[in-house]
């Protein structure tokens, strides 16, 4: 498992923490789930020919 550190301004941190609380999840779980969703969205936007290039690397 990897660990990352990210600096957030106070306002964004407050908003992310509040969003996690509204969903009833931990800040960590909220961030992980949000990142997973973003990665899946981006991977669906990549054209098949670009995905094939990535597999060969």
The first five atom37 places (N, CA, C, CB, O) and aatype in JSON, in Angstrom:
{
  "aatype": [20, 20, 20, 20, 20, 20, 20, 20, 20, 20, 20, 20, 20, 20, 20, 20, 20, 20, 20, 20, 20, 20, 20, 20, 20, 20, 20, 20, 20, 20, 20, 20, 20, 20, 20, 20, 20, 20, 20, 20, 20, 20, 20, 20, 20, 20, 20, 20, 20, 20, 20, 20, 20, 20, 20, 20, 20],
  "atom_mask": [
    [1, 1, 1, 1, 1],
    [1, 1, 1, 1, 1],
    [1, 1, 1, 1, 1],
    [1, 1, 1, 1, 1],
    [1, 1, 1, 1, 1],
    [1, 1, 1, 1, 1],
    [1, 1, 1, 1, 1],
    [1, 1, 1, 1, 1],
    [1, 1, 1, 1, 1],
    [1, 1, 1, 1, 1],
    [1, 1, 1, 1, 1],
    [1, 1, 1, 1, 1],
    [1, 1, 1, 1, 1],
    [1, 1, 1, 1, 1],
    [1, 1, 1, 1, 1],
    [1, 1, 1, 1, 1],
    [1, 1, 1, 1, 1],
    [1, 1, 1, 1, 1],
    [1, 1, 1, 1, 1],
    [1, 1, 1, 1, 1],
    [1, 1, 1, 1, 1],
    [1, 1, 1, 1, 1],
    [1, 1, 1, 1, 1],
    [1, 1, 1, 1, 1],
    [1, 1, 1, 1, 1],
    [1, 1, 1, 1, 1],
    [1, 1, 1, 1, 1],
    [1, 1, 1, 1, 1],
    [1, 1, 1, 1, 1],
    [1, 1, 1, 1, 1],
    [1, 1, 1, 1, 1],
    [1, 1, 1, 1, 1],
    [1, 1, 1, 1, 1],
    [1, 1, 1, 1, 1],
    [1, 1, 1, 1, 1],
    [1, 1, 1, 1, 1],
    [1, 1, 1, 1, 1],
    [1, 1, 1, 1, 1],
    [1, 1, 1, 1, 1],
    [1, 1, 1, 1, 1],
    [1, 1, 1, 1, 1],
    [1, 1, 1, 1, 1],
    [1, 1, 1, 1, 1],
    [1, 1, 1, 1, 1],
    [1, 1, 1, 1, 1],
    [1, 1, 1, 1, 1],
    [1, 1, 1, 1, 1],
    [1, 1, 1, 1, 1],
    [1, 1, 1, 1, 1],
    [1, 1, 1, 1, 1],
    [1, 1, 1, 1, 1],
    [1, 1, 1, 1, 1],
    [1, 1, 1, 1, 1],
    [1, 1, 1, 1, 1],
    [1, 1, 1, 1, 1],
    [1, 1, 1, 1, 1],
    [1, 1, 1, 1, 1]
  ],
  "atom_positions": [
    [[0.85, -1.17, 0.0], [0.0, 0.0, 0.0], [0.9, 1.24, 0.0], [-0.97, -0.01, 1.22], [1.88, 1.3, 0.74]],
    [[0.56, 2.2, -0.82], [1.33, 3.44, -0.89], [0.69, 4.52, -0.03], [1.45, 3.92, -2.35], [-0.52, 4.49, 0.22]],
    [[1.49, 5.44, 0.4], [1.01, 6.57, 1.19], [1.42, 7.83, 0.44], [1.6, 6.55, 2.67], [2.54, 7.94, -0.05]],
    [[0.49, 8.79, 0.36], [0.81, 10.07, -0.25], [0.46, 11.2, 0.71], [0.06, 10.24, -1.59], [-0.42, 11.07, 1.55]],
    [[1.16, 12.29, 0.56], [0.87, 13.5, 1.32], [0.49, 14.59, 0.34], [2.09, 13.94, 2.21], [1.18, 14.8, -0.66]],
    [[-0.59, 15.27, 0.62], [-1.07, 16.33, -0.26], [-1.37, 17.56, 0.59], [-2.34, 15.89, -1.06], [-2.06, 17.47, 1.6]],
    [[-0.84, 18.7, 0.16], [-1.13, 19.95, 0.85], [-2.4, 20.55, 0.27], [0.05, 20.95, 0.74], [-2.51, 20.76, -0.94]],
    [[-3.37, 20.82, 1.14], [-4.62, 21.46, 0.74], [-4.73, 22.79, 1.46], [-5.85, 20.54, 1.06], [-4.3, 22.93, 2.6]],
    [[-5.31, 23.76, 0.78], [-5.56, 25.0, 1.51], [-6.67, 24.72, 2.52], [-5.95, 26.17, 0.53], [-7.44, 23.77, 2.39]],
    [[-6.75, 25.57, 3.53], [-7.7, 25.33, 4.63], [-9.14, 25.23, 4.16], [-7.58, 26.44, 5.65], [-9.9, 24.41, 4.68]],
    [[-9.52, 26.04, 3.2], [-10.9, 26.04, 2.7], [-11.25, 24.72, 2.02], [-11.11, 27.2, 1.73], [-12.31, 24.16, 2.27]],
    [[-10.36, 24.22, 1.16], [-10.62, 22.95, 0.48], [-10.65, 21.81, 1.49], [-9.55, 22.67, -0.6], [-11.5, 20.93, 1.4]],
    [[-9.76, 21.82, 2.45], [-9.74, 20.78, 3.48], [-11.07, 20.76, 4.23], [-8.57, 21.0, 4.46], [-11.63, 19.7, 4.49]],
    [[-11.56, 21.94, 4.58], [-12.83, 22.04, 5.3], [-13.97, 21.46, 4.46], [-13.13, 23.5, 5.67], [-14.82, 20.74, 4.97]],
    [[-13.99, 21.79, 3.16], [-15.05, 21.31, 2.27], [-14.99, 19.8, 2.09], [-14.97, 22.0, 0.92], [-16.02, 19.13, 2.09]],
    [[-13.8, 19.26, 1.92], [-13.65, 17.82, 1.73], [-14.06, 17.08, 3.01], [-12.18, 17.46, 1.34], [-14.75, 16.06, 2.95]],
    [[-13.63, 17.6, 4.13], [-13.99, 16.98, 5.41], [-15.5, 17.02, 5.63], [-13.27, 17.7, 6.57], [-16.08, 16.05, 6.12]],
    [[-16.13, 18.13, 5.28], [-17.58, 18.25, 5.42], [-18.3, 17.29, 4.48], [-18.03, 19.69, 5.15], [-19.3, 16.67, 4.87]],
    [[-17.81, 17.16, 3.24], [-18.43, 16.25, 2.28], [-18.35, 14.81, 2.78], [-17.76, 16.38, 0.9], [-19.3, 14.04, 2.64]],
    [[-17.21, 14.45, 3.35], [-17.06, 13.1, 3.91], [-18.05, 12.88, 5.05], [-15.61, 12.87, 4.4], [-18.69, 11.83, 5.14]],
    [[-18.17, 13.87, 5.9], [-19.09, 13.75, 7.04], [-20.53, 13.61, 6.57], [-18.95, 14.97, 7.96], [-21.3, 12.83, 7.12]],
    [[-20.9, 14.37, 5.54], [-22.26, 14.28, 5.02], [-22.57, 12.89, 4.47], [-22.48, 15.32, 3.92], [-23.71, 12.43, 4.53]],
    [[-21.55, 12.23, 3.94], [-21.74, 10.87, 3.41], [-21.55, 9.82, 4.49], [-20.77, 10.61, 2.27], [-21.78, 8.63, 4.25]],
    [[-21.13, 10.24, 5.67], [-20.96, 9.3, 6.77], [-19.75, 8.4, 6.62], [-22.18, 8.46, 6.91], [-19.76, 7.26, 7.08]],
    [[-18.72, 8.9, 5.97], [-17.5, 8.11, 5.76], [-16.31, 8.9, 6.31], [-17.29, 7.77, 4.25], [-16.39, 10.1, 6.56]],
    [[-15.2, 8.19, 6.48], [-13.99, 8.86, 6.93], [-13.42, 9.72, 5.82], [-12.95, 7.83, 7.41], [-13.73, 9.52, 4.64]],
    [[-12.6, 10.66, 6.2], [-11.93, 11.51, 5.21], [-11.11, 10.65, 4.24], [-11.03, 12.55, 5.9], [-11.13, 10.87, 3.03]],
    [[-10.4, 9.69, 4.79], [-9.59, 8.79, 3.96], [-10.47, 8.04, 2.95], [-8.83, 7.77, 4.84], [-10.15, 8.01, 1.76]],
    [[-11.56, 7.45, 3.42], [-12.43, 6.7, 2.51], [-13.04, 7.61, 1.44], [-13.54, 6.01, 3.3], [-13.19, 7.2, 0.29]],
    [[-13.39, 8.82, 1.83], [-13.95, 9.76, 0.87], [-12.93, 10.08, -0.21], [-14.39, 11.05, 1.58], [-13.26, 10.07, -1.4]],
    [[-11.7, 10.36, 0.19], [-10.65, 10.71, -0.78], [-10.34, 9.53, -1.7], [-9.36, 11.16, -0.06], [-10.23, 9.7, -2.91]],
    [[-10.21, 8.34, -1.13], [-9.92, 7.15, -1.94], [-11.04, 6.88, -2.94], [-9.71, 5.92, -1.03], [-10.77, 6.63, -4.11]],
    [[-12.28, 6.93, -2.49], [-13.42, 6.69, -3.38], [-13.5, 7.74, -4.48], [-14.71, 6.68, -2.58], [-13.78, 7.42, -5.63]],
    [[-13.25, 8.99, -4.13], [-13.29, 10.07, -5.11], [-12.18, 9.89, -6.14], [-13.16, 11.43, -4.41], [-12.42, 10.08, -7.33]],
    [[-10.99, 9.53, -5.7], [-9.89, 9.29, -6.64], [-10.18, 8.1, -7.55], [-8.59, 9.07, -5.88], [-9.89, 8.15, -8.75]],
    [[-10.74, 7.03, -6.99], [-11.08, 5.87, -7.8], [-12.07, 6.25, -8.9], [-11.67, 4.75, -6.93], [-11.93, 5.84, -10.05]],
    [[-13.07, 7.04, -8.54], [-14.05, 7.48, -9.52], [-13.43, 8.33, -10.61], [-15.15, 8.25, -8.84], [-13.77, 8.19, -11.78]],
    [[-12.53, 9.22, -10.23], [-11.86, 10.08, -11.21], [-11.0, 9.26, -12.16], [-11.01, 11.13, -10.49], [-10.98, 9.52, -13.37]],
    [[-10.29, 8.29, -11.63], [-9.44, 7.44, -12.48], [-10.29, 6.62, -13.45], [-8.57, 6.5, -11.61], [-9.94, 6.49, -14.62]],
    [[-11.39, 6.07, -12.97], [-12.28, 5.31, -13.85], [-12.86, 6.2, -14.94], [-13.42, 4.67, -13.04], [-12.95, 5.77, -16.09]],
    [[-13.24, 7.41, -14.6], [-13.79, 8.34, -15.58], [-12.76, 8.66, -16.66], [-14.27, 9.63, -14.89], [-13.08, 8.67, -17.85]],
    [[-11.54, 8.92, -16.25], [-10.49, 9.23, -17.22], [-10.2, 8.03, -18.09], [-9.2, 9.69, -16.5], [-10.0, 8.17, -19.3]],
    [[-10.16, 6.83, -17.5], [-9.85, 5.64, -18.3], [-10.93, 5.36, -19.34], [-9.68, 4.42, -17.39], [-10.63, 4.78, -20.38]],
    [[-12.17, 5.75, -19.07], [-13.24, 5.57, -20.04], [-13.15, 6.61, -21.16], [-14.59, 5.66, -19.36], [-13.73, 6.4, -22.23]],
    [[-12.46, 7.7, -20.93], [-12.32, 8.74, -21.93], [-11.17, 8.47, -22.9], [-12.11, 10.08, -21.25], [-11.1, 9.08, -23.96]],
    [[-10.28, 7.55, -22.54], [-9.14, 7.23, -23.39], [-9.63, 6.37, -24.55], [-8.02, 6.5, -22.59], [-10.36, 5.4, -24.36]],
    [[-9.21, 6.74, -25.75], [-9.62, 5.98, -26.93], [-8.94, 4.61, -26.95], [-9.28, 6.76, -28.21], [-7.84, 4.47, -26.42]],
    [[-9.58, 3.62, -27.54], [-9.01, 2.26, -27.57], [-7.59, 2.22, -28.13], [-9.89, 1.35, -28.39], [-6.76, 1.46, -27.62]],
    [[-7.29, 3.0, -29.17], [-5.94, 2.98, -29.74], [-4.92, 3.47, -28.73], [-5.87, 3.83, -31.01], [-3.79, 2.99, -28.72]],
    [[-5.3, 4.43, -27.89], [-4.38, 4.93, -26.86], [-4.22, 3.9, -25.75], [-4.89, 6.25, -26.29], [-3.14, 3.8, -25.16]],
    [[-5.27, 3.14, -25.45], [-5.17, 2.11, -24.42], [-4.22, 1.01, -24.89], [-6.56, 1.52, -24.1], [-3.44, 0.48, -24.09]],
    [[-4.27, 0.66, -26.18], [-3.39, -0.37, -26.72], [-1.93, 0.07, -26.61], [-3.76, -0.67, -28.18], [-1.06, -0.73, -26.28]],
    [[-1.67, 1.34, -26.89], [-0.3, 1.85, -26.75], [0.18, 1.73, -25.33], [-0.22, 3.31, -27.21], [1.33, 1.38, -25.08]],
    [[-0.7, 2.03, -24.38], [-0.34, 1.96, -22.97], [-0.04, 0.55, -22.51], [-1.44, 2.52, -22.14], [0.8, 0.37, -21.62]],
    [[-0.67, -0.44, -23.07], [-0.46, -1.84, -22.67], [0.89, -2.33, -23.13], [-1.56, -2.74, -23.24], [1.48, -3.21, -22.5]],
    [[1.39, -1.78, -24.23], [2.68, -2.25, -24.75], [3.85, -1.7, -23.96], [2.82, -1.87, -26.21], [4.96, -2.23, -24.04]],
    [[3.62, -0.65, -23.19], [4.72, 0.0, -22.47], [5.18, -0.83, -21.3], [4.3, 1.37, -21.98], [6.1, -0.44, -20.58]]
  ]
}
